[in-house]
Amino acid sequence: MIKYRTRFDKIEALEVDRETDKQVVLPARNGFRSSRENKVSDWSNWHDTWEAAHSFLIAEAERDVASLRMRLEQAKGKLGNIKGMRPNV
């Protein structure tokens, strides 16, 4: 069966031998035995369809944008505070 792995900002269609609730089993290749990967990890996530993988990447990018906007607003506030400083007399 084909599953879709998201890693960073890429989507890969990969053949898997079988899956459990938490892992996928990749077939043996290049003389190596079959391997297991967690469906959800810090490095990659597995999805049933390309559309689900794409939606996941979009949501992740939108969270990044929202976080950066918040950090920008905090930095602007800090800049305003620094510009508004007056010497102590």
N, C-alpha and C positions, 0 to 999 in steps of 0.2 A: 504494500500500500504506500501511497505517496503522502508525506507530511511536509509541512512548510516550516523551516527554521528561520527565525529572525535573529540576526547577530549584528550588532551595531546598527547601521542603517541599510542593511541588505536582507533580501528574502531569498532563501535557497529551497528548491524543491528536492527532497531526498527520499529515496526508497527506505522504508523501515520494515524489518521482519515482523515485529509485533510490538505491542505497547501495553503498558499497565496504566493505572490511574496517574502515576507520577513519573514514569520513565518510558523511553522508547528504546528499542533494540535495533541497532544498525547492523546490516549484514557484513560478513567478513569481506575484506578487500585487501589487495596487494600482499597476500600472505599473512595478514594479521587476522586474529580471531574477531568474531562479532563483538561489538562494544555497546555499552549502555550510556544513555545521557538522560539527565533529569529534564523533564518537560519545562520546568521553570527554574532559571538560575540567574545569576548576575550577568552571565555572558550571553546566554541565548534562551529563546523561548520557542516552543513547538506549537503549531496550529494545524487545525484540520483542513483549512482552505487558505488559498492565497489572499482572499478578501479579508479573512480574519487576521492574518498576519499583517496585511496592509493597514487595517484599522488599528491594530496594536501599535504599529510604528507611528501612525498619525497621532494617536493619543499620547504616546510618550514624547513626541516632539512638541505637542501643545503644552504639556506639563513643563517641559524645559523652557519654552517661551514665557509662560506665566511666571516661572521662578525667576528668570532673568529680568522680566519687567519689574518684579517686586524688588529685586536687588538694585536695579537702576533707580527706582524711586527712593530707596533708602540712601543710596549714594548721593542723590540730588539733595536730600534733606541734610545729610552730613555736610555737603558743600555749602549749603545755605547757612548752616550754623557756623561754619568756619569763616565765611565771608562776613557774617554779622558780628564777629568777635570785636571787642573793643579793649584797649589796654586798661589794666587795673591801675588806678591812681590813688 
